[in-house]
Amino acid sequence: MAIAQALVFKNQFIVESSLDIRRGFNTIALAAFHNLHRLDNRGRDDARCRSTRCGSTRPLSIATVILAEKTAVLANTTIKPTTITRMGYEYQDLVGIEALIRFYRDPMSYSWVELEADKTDSSLDDVVVARSDGSLEYYQVKFTVDQTDYQLTWDWLLQKKPRGTSLLCKWAKSLKNVARQGPIHSASLRTNRIPDAEIVACLKGTLLSLDLVAEDTRQELEKECGGREAALAFFGTFEFVHSARNLDAYESHLRDQLVPTDMEASGWLYFRERVRRWTTRHNEPKPAGRILHEHLTQVITRGRLESIRQDFRVPIGYSVPSTTFHSEFSQRINDPKTPISIVWGTPGRGKSTYLSYLTDVLRKSGGPVIRHHYFLADDHPTADRMSFVAIAGSLINQLFVLYPEATRGIGDEYDKLQQIVSRAAEHFKAKSKRLYIVMDGLDHVWRDTAKTDQLNHIFNALLPLPDNVSLMVGTQRVPDNQLPIRLTRKARPSDWIEIPAMDEIAVHTWVRAQDAAGRIILNDRQRADKRDEQISEIASSFYSISRGHPLHLIYAFESVTRNGSPISHDDVDRIPSCLGGHTIAIDFQRFSSDIPLLGVRYCVIPHVLLC
């Protein structure tokens, strides 16, 4: 029972945000953890934690050990050391954005927000919020990239250079200064630092109690604050809001509060840029540098929806993996009894290329198709292919641009996606056409974001499908919890269609296309009359060693043709087969530029391909 409780305790600690934990949970959890963990990078150990300023001892428990295990991942190794200061400013911006979101949601409670206030004559100037009752909120922000080695400690609050001033002294003096300027609603430190056990033992909520501080430390604190009365006044007011989310998680948390409900994904980027400008420019926004609610309503808004680029390239010479498969699949998507088709396969099997080819075929025959691909390898780094707003807007925009007659008189609000699709489908039904929707690359969403909330949002809007709509989905066969819940519930086992490997005809067609492009040099150049026969033999050998796996076929082809030497079917036969878990050793860097020959995306394992 104790072990089970400890495991639950561990899961709560990992999953819940630090800001939520601090209300009651963190006092126990962090104290237990810091009894085990080293205090700082100078090597002070557990005994120091249990014997000095807080004077408390706590027995180690299973929960303590689990908490210690959790902190192994706290250090942020993704941030360059030279950019730590810059990240600190980014973090400060996010604290400001959190205040701005509160203001935006509740304009009656606040009057203005100032970022990096330069008129307060204090060190409590990172974010200042004026409430409608005339009182002020002051926030001072401190960010660390390494919560393990840089914790919230007495030493950190008290440390100073020979002729410098401690953080505690600065904040205590600043609190006195701002108190003369008007009523204080709150003043606080906002940090992602985690308090050590000495601090935890003295915390009551977000306030530090001097009565719980060891005598020698209390004397130091009182001295830095200007005496005992001043220290009591400071610690009775100033809040220590610690253990906040780290940079990426914090931004994601704030972004999700506005996207998609209040702005599209690109709007968030614009909002972030406006906040940076408000923070770094004198008197911006005009006239006094104070952000009013009207400034927020100008920025936090939904602009006109735009289409996202969807051009997954189908290479010249592409052949469907099997004519039988293509014929049966084409019939399936035109049958009202099978409106959902999920094309799945292993990496490099050609799912996306086939769905792109099918899209082209349908459009050329007059069939209306709208599509979204969650991943394009050559996409712009800022492209947002994951958010519901961006995807819904793109699908709607495609309908308006490609089929204006089907959308005449229909609004273009992204939250009306199913109604818009339904109206368009009715229009096409009257013309004896079926509307096709292609959603590809679903497996990338969980892989790239470890979340499915936006994925669920878009499929909740599409399903159940309106009449006269066929939905085609492309994905790897990942666990159900990495896919849209509604899709996995609506789809029947028969709706999962595995894309086959290329049959021998498809491989022959592909090899002949490479020959037509001048990429094959034969050993016997004098026997032009035998070329067709030799190419056929080479194609058969490629099929034999690749078994029709597109990625293996490409690598095998590159391994014998890249250097420009003549080849024969014997050269191809010597390449390791794709059967039995063999590997092909290939320098990926040399061949990567020619990978799109077949149009498949690839899961790169440098220098080696596993079959």
C-alpha positions as CSV (number, residue, x, y, z in Angstrom):
1,M,0.0,0.0,0.0
2,A,2.8,2.4,0.9
3,I,4.6,1.7,-2.4
4,A,1.3,2.3,-4.4
5,Q,0.8,5.6,-2.6
6,A,4.4,6.6,-3.3
7,L,3.9,5.9,-7.0
8,V,0.7,8.0,-7.1
9,F,2.7,10.7,-5.3
10,K,5.4,10.6,-8.0
11,N,2.9,10.8,-10.8
12,Q,1.2,13.8,-9.3
13,F,4.6,15.6,-8.9
14,I,5.6,15.0,-12.5
15,V,2.2,15.8,-14.1
16,E,1.0,18.8,-12.1
17,S,2.4,22.2,-12.7
18,S,4.6,23.7,-10.0
19,L,2.4,26.7,-9.7
20,D,-0.5,24.4,-8.7
21,I,1.7,22.3,-6.4
22,R,2.7,25.1,-4.2
23,R,-0.7,25.4,-2.6
24,G,-0.1,23.0,0.2
25,F,1.6,20.1,-1.7
26,N,5.1,21.6,-2.2
27,T,5.8,22.2,1.5
28,I,5.9,18.5,2.1
29,A,7.2,17.3,-1.2
30,L,10.0,19.8,-1.5
31,A,11.1,19.4,2.1
32,A,11.3,15.6,1.6
33,F,13.2,16.0,-1.6
34,H,15.8,18.4,-0.3
35,N,16.6,16.2,2.7
36,L,18.1,13.9,0.1
37,H,19.3,16.1,-2.7
38,R,22.5,18.2,-2.6
39,L,21.9,21.8,-1.8
40,D,24.1,23.4,-4.5
41,N,27.0,22.9,-6.9
42,R,29.6,23.6,-4.2
43,G,28.8,20.2,-2.8
44,R,27.0,20.8,0.5
45,D,25.3,17.6,1.5
46,D,22.2,16.3,3.3
47,A,23.6,16.8,6.7
48,R,24.0,20.5,6.1
49,C,20.3,20.6,5.0
50,R,19.2,19.0,8.3
51,S,21.4,20.9,10.7
52,T,21.7,24.6,10.0
53,R,19.2,27.4,9.4
54,C,15.9,25.7,9.7
55,G,17.1,23.2,12.2
56,S,14.6,20.6,11.2
57,T,15.1,16.9,10.4
58,R,12.8,14.7,8.4
59,P,13.1,10.9,7.8
60,L,13.7,9.8,4.2
61,S,10.8,8.0,2.6
62,I,9.9,6.3,-0.6
63,A,8.4,9.6,-1.8
64,T,11.6,11.3,-1.0
65,V,13.6,8.9,-3.2
66,I,11.1,9.3,-6.0
67,L,11.2,13.1,-5.8
68,A,15.0,12.9,-6.0
69,E,14.7,10.8,-9.1
70,K,12.4,13.5,-10.7
71,T,14.9,16.3,-10.2
72,A,17.4,14.6,-12.5
73,V,15.5,16.2,-15.4
74,L,15.2,19.7,-14.0
75,A,18.4,21.0,-15.5
76,N,17.7,22.6,-18.8
77,T,20.4,21.6,-21.3
78,T,18.7,23.0,-24.3
79,I,19.6,26.6,-23.6
80,K,22.9,27.9,-24.7
81,P,25.0,29.4,-21.8
82,T,25.5,32.6,-23.8
83,T,21.8,33.2,-24.1
84,I,20.8,32.8,-20.4
85,T,20.3,36.6,-19.9
86,R,18.2,36.7,-23.0
87,M,16.1,33.8,-21.7
88,G,15.6,35.7,-18.5
89,Y,14.0,38.6,-20.4
90,E,11.9,36.1,-22.3
91,Y,10.7,34.7,-19.0
92,Q,10.0,38.1,-17.7
93,D,7.8,38.8,-20.8
94,L,5.8,35.7,-20.0
95,V,5.1,36.9,-16.5
96,G,3.9,40.1,-18.0
97,I,1.7,38.2,-20.5
98,E,0.1,36.3,-17.7
99,A,-0.9,39.6,-16.1
100,L,-2.1,40.9,-19.5
101,I,-4.3,37.9,-20.0
102,R,-5.9,38.5,-16.5
103,F,-6.5,42.1,-17.5
104,Y,-8.0,41.1,-20.9
105,R,-10.3,38.6,-19.3
106,D,-11.4,40.9,-16.4
107,P,-11.2,44.5,-17.5
108,M,-13.3,45.7,-14.6
109,S,-10.7,44.7,-12.0
110,Y,-7.7,46.5,-13.6
111,S,-6.8,49.8,-15.0
112,W,-3.4,49.3,-16.7
113,V,-0.3,47.1,-16.8
114,E,3.3,48.4,-17.2
115,L,6.2,46.2,-18.3
116,E,9.7,47.0,-17.2
117,A,8.4,50.1,-15.4
118,D,11.1,52.8,-15.4
119,K,9.3,55.4,-13.2
120,T,8.9,53.4,-9.9
121,D,12.3,54.2,-8.4
122,S,12.4,50.7,-7.1
123,S,13.7,47.2,-7.8
124,L,10.1,45.9,-8.0
125,D,9.7,47.1,-11.6
126,D,9.5,44.0,-13.9
127,V,5.7,44.0,-14.0
128,V,3.4,46.6,-12.4
129,V,-0.4,46.2,-12.4
130,A,-2.8,48.9,-11.4
131,R,-6.1,47.6,-10.1
132,S,-9.3,49.5,-10.5
133,D,-9.5,50.3,-6.7
134,G,-6.2,52.3,-7.0
135,S,-3.9,49.6,-5.5
136,L,-0.9,48.2,-7.3
137,E,0.6,44.8,-7.8
138,Y,4.4,44.5,-8.1
139,Y,6.2,41.6,-9.6
140,Q,10.0,40.9,-9.6
141,V,11.0,38.0,-11.9
142,K,14.0,35.8,-11.5
143,F,14.7,32.9,-14.0
144,T,17.2,30.1,-13.8
145,V,18.0,27.5,-16.5
146,D,19.1,25.0,-13.8
147,Q,16.7,24.4,-11.0
148,T,18.9,21.7,-9.5
149,D,22.0,23.8,-8.9
150,Y,20.4,27.2,-8.6
151,Q,17.7,27.0,-5.9
152,L,15.8,29.5,-3.8
153,T,18.1,29.7,-0.7
154,W,18.9,32.1,2.1
155,D,22.4,32.4,0.6
156,W,21.0,33.5,-2.7
157,L,18.8,36.1,-1.1
158,L,21.6,37.4,1.1
159,Q,24.7,37.2,-1.2
160,K,26.3,40.4,-2.4
161,K,29.5,41.7,-3.9
162,P,32.0,43.5,-1.6
163,R,30.4,46.9,-2.3
164,G,27.1,45.5,-3.6
165,T,23.6,45.1,-2.2
166,S,21.8,41.9,-1.7
167,L,18.5,41.1,-3.4
168,L,16.8,41.0,-0.1
169,C,18.0,44.5,0.8
170,K,17.0,45.9,-2.7
171,W,13.5,44.4,-2.4
172,A,13.0,45.6,1.2
173,K,14.0,49.2,0.4
174,S,11.9,49.1,-2.8
175,L,8.8,47.9,-0.9
176,K,9.2,50.9,1.4
177,N,9.5,53.3,-1.6
178,V,6.5,52.1,-3.5
179,A,4.4,52.1,-0.3
180,R,4.8,55.9,-0.2
181,Q,3.4,56.1,-3.7
182,G,0.1,54.4,-3.1
183,P,-1.6,51.4,-1.6
184,I,0.0,48.0,-2.3
185,H,-2.3,45.2,-3.3
186,S,0.6,42.7,-3.5
187,A,4.3,42.5,-4.1
188,S,6.0,39.2,-5.0
189,L,9.0,37.4,-6.4
190,R,8.1,35.2,-9.4
191,T,10.7,32.5,-10.1
192,N,11.1,29.0,-11.4
193,R,13.7,28.4,-8.7
194,I,12.8,25.6,-6.2
195,P,13.3,26.4,-2.5
196,D,15.7,24.3,-0.5
197,A,14.6,22.6,2.7
198,E,15.5,25.5,4.9
199,I,13.2,27.9,3.0
200,V,10.5,25.3,2.7
201,A,10.4,24.8,6.5
202,C,9.8,28.6,6.9
203,L,7.1,29.0,4.3
204,K,3.5,29.6,5.1
205,G,1.8,29.5,1.8
206,T,3.8,32.1,-0.2
207,L,5.0,34.1,2.8
208,L,8.2,33.4,4.8
209,S,7.7,33.4,8.5
210,L,10.6,34.9,10.5
211,D,9.5,33.0,13.6
212,L,10.5,29.8,11.9
213,V,13.9,31.0,10.8
214,A,17.0,29.9,12.7
215,E,18.4,32.6,15.0
216,D,21.7,33.3,13.1
217,T,19.9,33.6,9.8
218,R,17.1,35.7,11.2
219,Q,19.6,38.2,12.4
220,E,21.1,38.5,8.9
221,L,17.7,38.9,7.4
222,E,16.7,41.7,9.9
223,K,20.0,43.5,9.2
224,E,19.5,43.4,5.4
225,C,15.9,44.7,5.8
226,G,16.9,47.6,8.1
227,G,15.9,46.1,11.5
228,R,13.5,43.7,13.1
229,E,10.3,45.8,12.5
230,A,11.3,46.5,8.9
231,A,11.9,42.8,8.4
232,L,8.6,41.8,9.9
233,A,6.8,44.3,7.7
234,F,8.6,43.1,4.6
235,F,8.1,39.4,5.2
236,G,4.5,40.0,6.2
237,T,3.8,41.4,2.7
238,F,6.3,40.1,0.2
239,E,5.3,36.8,-1.4
240,F,7.8,34.2,-2.7
241,V,6.0,32.5,-5.6
242,H,8.5,29.8,-6.5
243,S,8.8,26.5,-8.5
244,A,7.0,28.1,-11.6
245,R,7.0,26.4,-14.9
246,N,10.1,26.4,-17.0
247,L,10.3,28.6,-20.1
248,D,8.8,26.4,-22.8
249,A,6.1,24.9,-20.6
250,Y,5.1,28.4,-19.3
251,E,4.8,29.8,-22.9
252,S,2.7,26.8,-24.0
253,H,0.4,27.2,-20.9
254,L,-0.2,30.8,-21.7
255,R,-0.6,30.3,-25.4
256,D,-3.2,27.7,-24.8
257,Q,-5.3,30.3,-22.9
258,L,-5.6,32.4,-26.1
259,V,-5.2,30.0,-29.0
260,P,-7.6,29.0,-30.4
261,T,-10.3,30.8,-28.4
262,D,-9.2,34.4,-28.9
263,M,-6.7,34.4,-31.7
264,E,-5.2,32.3,-34.4
265,A,-1.7,30.8,-34.0
266,S,0.0,33.5,-36.0
267,G,-1.7,36.1,-33.7
268,W,0.2,34.7,-30.7
269,L,3.5,35.4,-32.4
270,Y,2.3,39.0,-33.1
271,F,1.3,39.3,-29.5
272,R,4.7,38.2,-28.3
273,E,6.4,40.7,-30.5
274,R,4.2,43.6,-29.2
275,V,5.0,42.6,-25.6
276,R,8.7,42.7,-26.5
277,R,8.3,46.2,-27.9
278,W,6.2,47.4,-24.9
279,T,8.9,46.1,-22.6
280,T,11.9,47.7,-24.4
281,R,10.6,51.1,-25.7
282,H,10.1,54.2,-23.7
283,N,6.5,55.3,-23.5
284,E,5.1,52.4,-25.5
285,P,2.3,52.0,-26.0
286,K,1.6,55.7,-26.4
287,P,1.4,58.0,-24.6
288,A,2.8,56.8,-21.2
289,G,3.9,53.2,-21.7
290,R,0.9,51.9,-19.8
291,I,-1.0,49.0,-21.5
292,L,-4.7,49.7,-21.5
293,H,-7.5,47.2,-22.3
294,E,-8.0,48.9,-25.6
295,H,-4.4,48.0,-26.6
296,L,-5.1,44.4,-25.7
297,T,-8.3,44.1,-27.8
298,Q,-6.3,45.5,-30.8
299,V,-3.8,42.7,-30.5
300,I,-5.8,39.8,-29.1
301,T,-8.1,39.2,-32.1
302,R,-8.8,36.7,-34.8
303,G,-7.7,37.9,-38.2
304,R,-8.9,36.5,-41.5
305,L,-8.1,32.8,-41.9
306,E,-5.3,31.8,-44.4
307,S,-4.4,28.5,-46.1
308,I,-1.4,26.6,-45.0
309,R,0.9,25.2,-47.7
310,Q,0.1,21.6,-48.4
311,D,2.2,20.8,-51.5
312,F,3.8,17.4,-50.6
313,R,5.7,16.7,-53.8
314,V,4.8,13.7,-56.0
315,P,8.0,12.9,-57.9
316,I,8.2,12.4,-61.7
317,G,7.9,8.8,-62.5
318,Y,5.9,7.9,-59.4
319,S,3.9,4.7,-59.7
320,V,1.2,3.5,-57.2
321,P,2.5,0.7,-55.0
322,S,-0.1,-1.6,-56.6
323,T,-2.7,-1.0,-59.3
324,T,-5.0,-3.4,-57.5
325,F,-4.7,-1.5,-54.2
326,H,-5.2,1.8,-56.0
327,S,-8.3,0.6,-57.8
328,E,-9.9,-0.9,-54.6
329,F,-9.0,2.2,-52.6
330,S,-10.5,4.5,-55.2
331,Q,-13.7,2.5,-55.1
332,R,-13.8,2.5,-51.3
333,I,-13.6,6.3,-50.9
334,N,-16.5,6.8,-53.3
335,D,-18.7,4.4,-51.3
336,P,-21.0,6.2,-48.8
337,K,-20.8,3.0,-46.6
338,T,-17.1,3.5,-46.0
339,P,-16.7,7.3,-45.4
340,I,-13.5,6.9,-43.2
341,S,-10.3,5.4,-44.6
342,I,-7.1,5.3,-42.5
343,V,-4.0,4.6,-44.6
344,W,-1.3,3.4,-42.4
345,G,2.2,2.0,-42.8
346,T,5.7,2.0,-41.4
347,P,8.1,4.9,-41.9
348,G,9.1,5.4,-45.5
349,R,6.3,3.2,-46.9
350,G,5.0,6.0,-49.0
351,K,1.7,6.9,-47.3
352,S,2.0,10.6,-47.9
353,T,3.2,10.3,-51.4
354,Y,0.3,8.1,-52.3
355,L,-2.3,10.4,-50.6
356,S,-0.8,13.3,-52.5
357,Y,-0.9,11.4,-55.8
358,L,-4.5,10.5,-55.1
359,T,-5.3,14.1,-54.3
360,D,-3.9,15.1,-57.7
361,V,-5.8,12.3,-59.5
362,L,-9.1,13.3,-57.8
363,R,-8.7,17.0,-58.6
364,K,-7.8,16.3,-62.2
365,S,-11.0,14.3,-62.6
366,G,-13.0,17.2,-61.1
367,G,-13.3,15.9,-57.6
368,P,-13.3,18.5,-54.8
369,V,-10.5,17.9,-52.2
370,I,-9.3,19.8,-49.2
371,R,-6.3,18.6,-47.2
372,H,-4.0,19.2,-44.3
373,H,-0.5,17.6,-43.7
374,Y,0.8,17.9,-40.1
375,F,4.4,17.8,-41.3
376,L,6.4,19.0,-44.3
377,A,10.1,18.4,-44.1
378,D,11.0,21.7,-46.0
379,D,8.4,23.9,-44.2
380,H,9.2,27.3,-42.8
381,P,10.3,26.9,-39.2
382,T,7.6,29.2,-37.9
383,A,4.8,27.4,-39.7
384,D,2.1,26.2,-37.3
385,R,0.7,23.0,-38.5
386,M,-0.6,21.8,-35.2
387,S,-3.2,24.3,-33.9
388,F,-6.9,23.9,-34.5
389,V,-7.4,27.5,-35.6
390,A,-4.7,27.3,-38.2
391,I,-5.9,24.0,-39.6
392,A,-9.6,24.8,-39.5
393,G,-8.9,28.2,-41.2
394,S,-6.7,26.5,-43.8
395,L,-9.4,23.9,-44.7
396,I,-12.1,26.6,-44.9
397,N,-9.8,28.9,-47.0
398,Q,-9.2,26.0,-49.4
399,L,-13.0,25.6,-49.9
400,F,-13.4,29.4,-50.5
401,V,-10.5,29.7,-52.9
402,L,-10.8,26.4,-54.9
403,Y,-14.6,26.0,-54.9
404,P,-16.1,29.5,-54.5
405,E,-19.4,28.3,-55.9
406,A,-19.8,25.8,-53.1
407,T,-19.2,28.4,-50.4
408,R,-21.3,31.3,-51.7
409,G,-23.2,33.0,-48.9
410,I,-21.4,30.9,-46.2
411,G,-19.5,32.6,-43.3
412,D,-15.8,31.8,-42.8
413,E,-15.6,31.5,-39.0
414,Y,-13.2,28.8,-38.1
415,D,-15.4,27.5,-35.3
416,K,-18.1,26.7,-37.8
417,L,-15.9,24.2,-39.7
418,Q,-18.4,21.3,-39.7
419,Q,-21.3,23.5,-40.8
420,I,-19.2,24.9,-43.6
421,V,-18.1,21.5,-44.8
422,S,-21.6,20.2,-44.6
423,R,-23.0,23.1,-46.8
424,A,-20.2,22.5,-49.3
425,A,-20.9,18.8,-49.4
426,E,-24.6,19.4,-50.1
427,H,-23.6,21.6,-53.0
428,F,-21.3,18.9,-54.5
429,K,-23.9,16.2,-54.0
430,A,-26.3,18.1,-56.2
431,K,-23.6,17.9,-58.9
432,S,-23.1,14.2,-58.3
433,K,-19.6,14.8,-56.7
434,R,-18.3,13.7,-53.4
435,L,-16.2,16.0,-51.1
436,Y,-12.9,14.5,-50.0
437,I,-10.9,15.6,-46.9
438,V,-7.3,14.3,-46.5
439,M,-5.7,14.6,-43.1
440,D,-2.1,13.3,-43.2
441,G,0.8,12.8,-40.8
442,L,-1.2,12.4,-37.6
443,D,1.7,10.5,-36.0
444,H,3.9,13.6,-36.1
445,V,1.6,15.5,-33.7
446,W,2.4,13.4,-30.6
447,R,6.0,12.9,-31.6
448,D,6.6,16.7,-31.9
449,T,4.4,18.0,-29.1
450,A,3.6,15.1,-26.7
451,K,0.0,16.4,-26.8
452,T,-3.2,15.6,-28.7
453,D,-5.5,18.4,-27.5
454,Q,-5.4,20.3,-30.8
455,L,-5.6,17.0,-32.7
456,N,-8.7,16.1,-30.8
457,H,-10.1,19.6,-31.4
458,I,-10.0,19.4,-35.2
459,F,-11.4,15.8,-35.4
460,N,-14.1,16.7,-32.9
461,A,-15.1,19.4,-35.5
462,L,-15.0,17.0,-38.4
463,L,-16.6,13.9,-36.9
464,P,-19.2,12.6,-37.2
465,L,-18.8,13.3,-40.9
466,P,-21.5,15.2,-42.7
467,D,-23.3,13.4,-45.6
468,N,-21.4,13.1,-48.9
469,V,-18.0,13.5,-47.3
470,S,-15.1,11.0,-47.4
471,L,-12.3,11.4,-44.9
472,M,-8.8,9.9,-45.7
473,V,-6.3,9.8,-42.9
474,G,-2.6,9.0,-43.2
475,T,-0.6,7.9,-40.1
476,Q,1.7,5.3,-38.7
477,R,0.0,2.7,-36.5
478,V,0.8,4.4,-33.2
479,P,-1.0,3.8,-29.9
480,D,-4.6,5.0,-29.7
481,N,-3.7,7.6,-27.0
482,Q,-1.5,9.4,-29.6
483,L,-4.4,9.7,-32.1
484,P,-7.7,11.7,-32.0
485,I,-10.1,10.0,-29.5
486,R,-13.1,10.5,-31.8
487,L,-11.3,9.0,-34.8
488,T,-10.3,5.8,-33.0
489,R,-13.9,5.4,-31.7
490,K,-15.6,6.1,-35.0
491,A,-13.2,4.0,-37.2
492,R,-13.9,0.3,-37.6
493,P,-11.1,-2.3,-37.8
494,S,-11.9,-2.5,-41.6
495,D,-11.3,1.2,-42.0
496,W,-7.6,0.7,-41.3
497,I,-5.9,0.1,-44.6
498,E,-2.3,-0.8,-44.7
499,I,-0.5,0.6,-47.7
500,P,1.3,-2.3,-49.4
501,A,4.9,-2.5,-50.4
502,M,5.5,-1.8,-54.1
503,D,4.7,-4.8,-56.2
504,E,7.1,-6.0,-58.9
505,I,5.3,-4.0,-61.6
506,A,5.7,-0.7,-59.6
507,V,9.4,-1.4,-58.9
508,H,10.0,-2.0,-62.7
509,T,8.1,1.2,-63.5
510,W,10.2,3.2,-61.0
511,V,13.5,1.7,-62.2
512,R,12.6,2.5,-65.8
513,A,11.8,6.1,-64.8
514,Q,15.3,6.4,-63.3
515,D,16.8,5.0,-66.5
516,A,14.8,7.5,-68.6
517,A,16.3,10.2,-66.4
518,G,19.8,9.0,-67.3
519,R,20.7,7.8,-63.9
520,I,21.6,4.2,-64.9
521,I,24.9,3.3,-66.7
522,L,25.1,-0.3,-68.0
523,N,28.1,-2.4,-68.0
524,D,27.7,-3.4,-71.7
525,R,27.2,-0.1,-73.4
526,Q,27.7,-1.6,-76.9
527,R,24.6,-3.8,-76.7
528,A,21.9,-1.1,-77.1
529,D,19.5,-3.7,-78.4
530,K,19.8,-5.5,-75.1
531,R,19.2,-2.4,-72.9
532,D,15.5,-3.1,-72.2
533,E,16.4,-6.7,-71.2
534,Q,19.2,-5.5,-68.9
535,I,17.1,-2.8,-67.2
536,S,14.4,-5.5,-66.7
537,E,16.9,-7.8,-65.0
538,I,18.2,-4.9,-62.8
539,A,14.6,-4.0,-61.8
540,S,13.9,-7.6,-60.9
541,S,17.0,-7.6,-58.7
542,F,16.0,-4.4,-57.0
543,Y,12.6,-5.9,-56.2
544,S,14.2,-9.1,-54.9
545,I,16.5,-7.3,-52.4
546,S,14.1,-4.5,-51.4
547,R,10.8,-6.6,-51.4
548,G,9.2,-3.4,-52.6
549,H,10.0,-1.3,-49.5
550,P,10.4,2.2,-51.0
551,L,13.0,3.5,-48.6
552,H,15.2,0.4,-49.0
553,L,14.8,0.6,-52.7
554,I,16.0,4.2,-52.8
555,Y,19.0,3.5,-50.6
556,A,19.9,0.4,-52.6
557,F,19.6,2.3,-55.8
558,E,21.8,5.1,-54.5
559,S,24.4,2.7,-53.2
560,V,25.2,1.3,-56.7
561,T,24.6,4.4,-58.9
562,R,25.8,7.4,-56.9
563,N,29.5,7.1,-58.0
564,G,28.6,7.0,-61.7
565,S,29.9,3.5,-62.3
566,P,28.2,1.0,-64.7
567,I,26.0,-1.5,-63.0
568,S,24.5,-4.9,-63.7
569,H,21.9,-7.1,-62.0
570,D,24.8,-8.9,-60.3
571,D,25.9,-5.6,-58.6
572,V,22.3,-5.2,-57.2
573,D,22.2,-8.8,-56.1
574,R,25.2,-8.2,-53.8
575,I,23.3,-5.6,-51.8
576,P,22.0,-7.0,-48.4
577,S,18.4,-8.0,-48.7
578,C,15.6,-6.4,-46.7
579,L,14.6,-9.8,-45.3
580,G,15.5,-11.1,-41.9
581,G,16.5,-7.8,-40.3
582,H,19.6,-7.1,-42.3
583,T,21.0,-3.7,-42.6
584,I,22.4,-1.6,-45.4
585,A,25.4,0.6,-44.5
586,I,25.1,3.9,-46.4
587,D,26.5,7.4,-45.8
588,F,23.2,9.3,-45.4
589,Q,24.8,12.7,-45.8
590,R,26.0,11.8,-49.3
591,F,22.6,10.5,-50.5
592,S,20.2,12.8,-48.7
593,S,19.7,15.2,-51.6
594,D,18.4,12.4,-53.8
595,I,16.0,10.9,-51.2
596,P,12.9,12.6,-52.7
597,L,13.3,10.5,-55.9
598,L,10.5,8.4,-54.8
599,G,8.7,11.0,-52.8
600,V,8.7,9.1,-49.5
601,R,9.4,10.8,-46.2
602,Y,12.2,9.2,-44.3
603,C,12.9,8.3,-40.7
604,V,16.7,8.9,-40.6
605,I,19.1,6.6,-38.9
606,P,22.4,8.0,-40.1
607,H,24.6,5.6,-42.0
608,V,22.3,2.6,-41.6
609,L,18.9,1.4,-42.7
610,L,17.1,-1.2,-40.7
611,C,14.6,-3.4,-42.6
